[in-house]
Amino acid sequence: MDNDLIGQILIQQGVMNPEQVDQALQAQQGTEKPLGRIAQELFEISAASVMMALAEQIARRSPQASLATEQFDPQCLRLISAKDAWDRLILPIRFEDGELLCATTVETLPAAIELLQARLDCPYHFAIAEMRPIEEFIASLYAYEGVEVID
């Protein structure tokens, strides 16, 4: 089994056992439901556990971002408010092949996913960056008053 699959991550996190994952995978065949949703329905796995596994999967597959070398599209910044960007440490960068590229940290990835799921109708993907550069770029690009980036 591929280590990046949600089922494998849920096993690694101790949320499910291999037999449960196999049952969920069988139940998933012929449907378009995500494995996490099926696990919630069949085994009462919490939404928070599924979100953590999804965030782990995305973090493993996402490239590292060096924000100093990124080209930011000012139009993309309008998709997320300065307050949401700061609260969730998510920074929209640009569209790539019809998907919004956003930078976030591993730690804030679950909150960033939840925000984008709730607010955007477009596909998105992530690049992972360190917290300090994201804070600095949010403060700078959004001219967000009240943000204090401490040296």
C-alpha angles and dihedrals in degrees: 000000000000109000092223095061116111091237093055091048091050088052091049090050091051093242096116136017125229093258091054091049090051090050091049091048090052091049089049094058111108093014133092093220117123115247091242093058091049090050089052092051098043102037104019092244108175121253088234091058091049091048091051091051091048090050090049091051092049092046091053092051100039122096123238113255129218099200093195089068098042124107108226121209108216089209090062092055088064091062092072124039120239090244093052091045091053097040093049098028093233123145122191110218111175145305117277118187091339095311126108111239112212131181120221139147127262089245095052097039096102091053091045091052091049091050094050093045090053099041111030133065094192129084117260142184136191143237117198120232138169118272098242097056091047090052091048094048093047090051091047103039096041094037082224110190117216094032110126115194106194120209 
